[in-house]
Amino acid sequence: MSRQILSNTLTRENTASRRKFLGMASVLVAGTAVSASALSVALAHAEEPSSTKVGQEISEPVTLAVNSNSQLFRVRMELDVEGNVNVPANSLVSRKKAMVVPLKSEAVFDYEERYRLPDDAQTGSFVTATERLYHEAESINELNGLKRHSKLRSAVAHTMLRRDTLPEVLYSTTESLTNDELGLLRVPVSSVAVDGMLPEDAVVVGDQYIIDSEPMRYLLNLTSVEQSEVKAEVVSVTSTDARIQVRGNVDGSVEGVPTKIRVVGKLTFDRKAGVTTWFAMAVHETREIGIAVPGFDVAATIKMVRQPLAKTIKMPAKPLPVDITAAVDPTHLLVDLQSDQVGIATRMDRRWRMMTDARGVAMMRMIENDRSIAQCDFRRLSKLEEGKQWTMEALQQDIKKTLGEQLVQLELANETVSDEGLRVLTVIARGAVQEVPIRWIIQHFSDDTGRRVLATFTMEGDSVDAFASSHVQLSETLRFRDPSGAAEEHVEIATQSKIQTRRDGDKPVPSASDVR
């Protein structure tokens, strides 16, 4: 059975943890949204723009062929979401919901999208990458009565989207996106995949066909599809367009978290342009609680207008020089994480997510496929007198005293100066808790003014490879910010957080990682 890192600090920080969990929910669900009849009613209000021309009805079979030469589009998408977010007391201990919070959300996206294909790609090849320029991307989320506005910064509006694996990987071409921005841009349907809803064979009005699971996986941006039963019906064919209705159920997962989706949709295919120009879908999704994100039971209405362009508007006319056949540069995939209460910011691997941000303390966790790999606790420490520094010897002595019999060996101790100008003391300790191998990495950050922050990584021994020396990335990118709230507390050098480990099915085992 797999083992996971657990935290026993949630009794003290339960409120802050839930608040952070809900904050992630507001941006996560903003890009997704009770019965089948309710879906149909919601979709009935999603009418195609009235400017659409009506052509002459056609009775003979026609093939709805996509124009593969159309590779530049202007897309506008609007989302309306309503439902409930399910929040656990501690997702590492139990996935049972402890609190249900109502959610309403409205979001709008307006962007240019250019398909990027390999030089040797054949006509009609799968689109593995796109280049986007966002004119607008923002949402207003009301969670438990509290409103929150999220908006994409103009500095990161030029993006690349990779579809080699799902969910799609999106990154800015200029600087790191924040977690909020990543959540905002994770929309429930892919504008690249809407043409996948079209029939492969010639059709007439009244024809029905099955949409395979793979096109639904790409449309809904799912990691996997376990079961899919989606049918489509051709309701109109004219000399100018064809209209199709879609209905069905999809069971799948997103990054290891199971989800059930019911859909009712309709689309208009412009026969002359060879493009699906209008798409609307009502979605009812029930997603289970994950380690890093809450569960939810929500209904959303999605409306999309998609227009082929002859030339770019604000996007550079010349495509960005990116080799889309190569792996994405890891530096592009760093996410900007911030703690307002501790007063720090850092750029980390996207598997890291800030989970708790309370007065003077914060916690981030490394999650991969809904498995907890490691945890990092931050604590703002009392300022030292200007010119004074904490010594490596003092840090090591405190670690030995705190870990006691749990400590087996101090494996490494070094001192560096980061690119941000901070003095970084790093100590790696190896130990065991009830025969479970544990590794701690303790890092002390300070500057010339006396500001200090302590970071304590904790992981089980078999997670070291997956951890991939994340502490090095932290030491290179951590920077101080002005903390929110009251003045700094006088806190001695202590993480104050204790880490637990367990095997699935076992009771949590307490372990000390405090450095006093």
N, C-alpha and C positions, 0 to 999 in steps of 0.2 A: 504494500500500500504506500502511496506517496505520503511524504511528510511535508508539513507546512510550518512556516514561522508564524507564531501567534503573539499578540500583544495583550498584557494584562493591565494596560493603562486606561482601558476604556471606561472603567468605573469612574475614574477621575476626569477623563476627557470625553465622556460619552456624548455630552451635548455638543461640544465642538466638532467631534467626529461626524455626528449625524448632520450637523449644519454643513460641513464640507461635502459629505456624501450627497446631500440634497443640492448643493451648488453644482456638482458634477451632473446630477440628474437633469437640472434645468437646461443645460446645454446639450446633453445627450439626447433627451427626448424631444428637444426642439426640432430635431431633424428626423423624427419618426412619425403618430397618434394612434356596437357594442354588440350588438347582434347584426346578422346579415341584413335585416331590413333597415336597421339604423344606418348601415353603410350605404345602402341604396339611396336612402333619403338624403344623406350628406352629399353623395355624388350628384344627385339630381340638381343641386344648386351650382355645380361646376359646369357652366355652359361655355361652349367655344365662343371666341370673339365673334361678334355679329358681322364683322367685315368679311368673313369667309364667303367666297363666291360659291353658288350652288350650280352644279353642272347638270347635264342630262342623264337620267337614269340609264344604266346599262344592264342588260339581262344576260349577255354571253359571258363565259368565264374570262377573268383577267388575272394577270400575274402582277402582284404588288412588288415590283423590283426596286430595290434601294439604289440610288445613284451613288456609286462609290467615289465619284469625283467630287462630291460635296463633302468637304473636310474642314470647313470653317463655318461656325454658327454663332448666333446671338441667342442666349438662353435666358429666360426669366422664369423663376419658380417661386410660388407662394405656398406657404404651409400654415395650416390652422390645426392646433393640437389641443385635446382636452382629455383628461383622465386622471389616474392616480399613480403615485410613485410609492413603491413598497420598500421601506428602509429597515434593515435588520439592526438589532442591538450591537452585534459584532459579527460581521460577515465571515471572519476567519474561524469562528467557533460554531456558528449556526447560520443557515440561510433562511431561517424562518423570519417572517416580517414582524417587526416590533411596532411599527408605526406606518400608517397610511396617510399620505399627504396629497391633497388635490393640486392639479397642475393645469394651467392654461398657457398656451404659447402661440405667438404669431411670428413668422419669419419670412424674409424675402431675400432672394438671391438674383442678381443680374450680372451676367458675365459673357465674355467672348470665349469661345472654345475652339481650339485648332487641333485636329487629330495629328498625331505623330506616329508614323509607321517606319519600320526599317527600310533601308534603301532597296533591299531585294524583296520587299513584300509583294505578294501577288494581289491582283484586283479582288476586293472584297475581303481582304485579310482581317483577322481579329485586331481591334484597336487596342494596343497594349499601353499606350500613353497618350495624354493630351496636354496641351499648354493652355492655361487659363489666365484671363485678366478680369478680375472682379471689379465691376463698376459699383456694386452695392452688395453687402452681405451683413445682415443684422437681424436680431430677434429681440422680442420683448416677452419675457417669461414671468408668469405670475405663479409662484410656488407658495402654497399655504398662505395666500393673501399678500405676500411680499413680491414686489415687482423688481425685475433685474433686466438691464439692457445690455446686450452683447453686440459688439460691432467689430468688423474686421478693420485693422489699421490699413491706411492707404500704402504704408511702407512695405506691406507684405502682400499686396493685391495681385502681383504677378506670381503665378504658381505653376508647378508641374504636377500631374496626376499620373500615377503608375497603376496599371490594372493587371500586372503579372500575377499577383496574388490578391485575394480578397480578405478583409475589406480593402477597398482602394487606398493607396498610399498617396497622400497629398502633402506637398511641402512648398515653402516659399523659395523663390530663386534669389532672394536678397538677404533675409535674416530668419532666425528661428521663430516659429509660431508659438504662441502660448497655448496652454492646455484649453483655455476657454475658446480660443480661435479654432483649434482642432475640433472641439466639440461642436462649435457652430457650423463648421463646414462639412460635417458628416451628415449629409442629407439622406433621407430614406429611400430614394430612388436615384438611379444613375441616368443622366441625360444622354450618355453614350449608348446605353443599352435599350432604349425604348424601341428602336427598330427591330430588336430581337423578338418583339411580340407579334410580328407579321407572319402570315402563313407562307410556307415554302412553295406550295402548289397553287395553281390557278383556282380562283374561287368565284362564286356568285353569291348574291344576297341570300342569306339564310344558312350558308355553310357554317359548320362548326368544326373546330379542330383543337387538339391538345397542345398546350405550350409545355415544352420539355422542362425538366428541373434546372438544367444548366442556364438557359436564358433567364429564368426566374431568379437564380442565384446572382447573376450579374445585375439584373434590374434592381433587386432588393439589397445588393451589396452584402451578401451573407458569406461567412467563411465556409459553411457547408450546408447542404440540403439533405435531410434524411428522408423526407417524403414530400411530394408535390402533386397536387391535383388541381390544375388550373385549366379551364376551358375558355375558348374565345369563340365569338360568333360575329360573322360579317353582317352588319345591319343595313349598310347602304353602300352602293357603288355607282359613281357617276363618272362623267367624262373628266372631271377635275379632281375628285378625291374618293377615298374609301373610308368608311367608318366602322370601327370594330369595338365590341364590348368584351370585357374580360371578367371572369369571376372564379374564385377558387381559394384553396388553402395551401399553405406552405409551412412545413416544420423544418427548422434548421438551427443554426447556431452562429453567434458572432463572437469570435475570439474565445471559443470554448464555453460561452454562456448560451444555453438552450433558449429558443424563442419560437412562438407559434404566431403565425400571421394569417389573417383573412383579408382578401382583397376583392374589391369591386372597382373596375376601371373602364375607361373608354379612351379611344384615340382616333385621330384623324390623320390619314396618310395622303399627302399631296402627290397625286399621280404624275403631275407634270414636273415637279421638282425632284421627285423620287425620295422624299423625306417625310418622316413623321413630324408634323409641325405643331401638333397640339396633343396633350396627354393629360388626363386627370385620373386620380385614383383615390379611393377611400380605403384606408388601412386600419384594421384593428389588430394591434400587436400586444401579446402577453409575453414579456421576457422575464426569465427567472433572475433572482438576485445573484450577482457575481461578487467576487472578492473586492474588486475595485469600483464597481458601479452598482447602484440600486436596481431592483427590478421595477417593472411598471406594467400597467394595464391601461392602454391609451387608445384613442381613436384619432386619426388625422385625415385631413383632406389635403391632397397635393394637386396643385395645378401648374402645368408647365407649357410655356409657349417657346417654340424652337424655330428659328428662322435661319436658313442658309445665307451666308454673306459672300459677296464677290470679292471684298477686300476687308482688311481689319479696320477697326474704328480707333481704339486707343492702344490695342495690343501692337507691339512692334511688328512691322511688315515682314521682317526677316525672322524666321524661327530661331528660338534660343539654341545655341550650339550645345546640345546634350546628346550623348550616346544612349539611346533608349534600349539598346541591347545589353548594356552593362548594368551591373548592380548600382543602385543609388548611392552616391557618396554619403557615408554615415554622418558627416558633419551637417548635411542638409536635413537629417532626420532628428536632430536634437530638438528638444522642446524646452521652452523657457519656463522654469518653475519658480514661484515666488512665495515667500512667507511674509505677510504684512506684520505679523505679531512678533516674529523673531528678528525681522529686518534683514533678510537675505534674499538673494536671487541666484539662480544657477542654471546652466544648460546641461540637460541630461538625456540619455537614451530614452526613447518614448515609452519604454516599459516602466519607467519611473513615473509615479503620480503622487502629487501632494494630497495626503489624506486628511491631515489634521493641522489646523493653524489656530492655536489658542494663545493665551497671554504668556509670552516668553518662551513657548515651546511649539514645535511643529514636528510632523512625522510624514515621511514619504515612503512609499512601498513599491517594490519592483514586482510587476505582474506579467506573466507570460502564459497565454492560453488558460486564463482563469486559475493559475497556480501562483502562489506567493513564493518568490525566490529569496527575497531579502527585504530588510526594513532598515530605514535610517531615521534616527531620532535627533532632532536639533534642539539645542538649548542656548538661549542668550545668557551670557555670563556677566557678572559684575565687572565694570571697567577697572583696569589697572591704572596706576599712576603713569603719566606720560613718561616714556623712556624705559619702563620696566616691562619685562617679558616673562611668561611662564616657561620654566625649563623642562627639557626632555626628561631629566632625571625625576623631577617632581611628578610629571605626568605618569611615568612608568610605575613609580611607587604607589600612586593612587590606584592604578589599574590592578596591581598585585593585591593591594589591601582589599579592594572591592570584590574581585572575583574569588579570592580565597582558594578553597580546594577545587573550585571549578576550573581554575587556570592550570593548563599543562605546560605551556611554553609561550614566551614572548618571541615571535618569529622575526619581527622586523621593527626597527625604529629609525626613522629618518626625519630630516628637517629640510624644507625647501622654501623658496619664495615664489609665489604664483605670479602669473602674468598680470593679475590684478593688484600686485604689490603687497599681498598678504603673506605673513609668516605662517607656515603650515607645519605643525608637528603631527606625524603619523606613526601610530603604533598598531601592529597586527598581533592579536593574541589568539592562541588556539586552546580549546578546552573541551569539556564535555558536561552535559547535564543528563543525569540518569542514563549514562552510557551512549547518549546521542552526541556525536561530534558537533561542536559549535565553533564558529570563527567570528571574532569581533575585530572590527577595524575602527579605531578611535582617532579622530582628527580634531586638532585644536587650531582654530583660525584666529589671528589677531592682526591689528594694524598699529601704526605708530602712535595713534591717539589713545590706545588702550581698549578699544572695542574688541570683544571676544565672542566667539561662538564655538560650541562643541558639537561635533557630529559623530554619532555612534552607529556604525553599520553592524547588523547582526544577521547571520545566516547559518543554516545547517551545513555540515561538511560537504554533502553531495551537491550543494548548489554553487560551489565555488566557481566551476567552469561557466555556468550560466551567468553568474555575477559579472564576469568579464572585466574585472578591475575597475568597476564603476567608481571606486573611491579616487582613482587617478583623475577621471573626468571632473569629479566634484572639486578636487584640489586645484584644478586648472581654471575652473570657471566660476567658483563661488565669489560673490561680491556682496558688500554690505549695502543696505538701504536703510533709510530712516524708518524705524519700527512704528507701527500704529499704536494708538492707545496711550496709556499712562507712561510715565518715566520708567526707565529700566529698574527691575527689581534687583536687590542685592542677592545674587545667587552664587553660591560657591560652585566650584567646577564639578558639576554632577549632571548626569543625564536625567536622573530621577525616574527614568522609565525602566521597567523590567521586561525582559523578553521571555516568552514561553515557547517551548517546542512540544510537538506531539506527533504521534503516529495516528493515522486515521482510526477512529474508534477508541483511542485512549483518552484519558482525562488530561487536561493541560498540566504541564510540569513547570513550576516556577523556576526562573533562573535570573541571576543578577547580572546586569551589564552596567550598573551604576559606576561612575568614576567620581569619587568624592574628594 
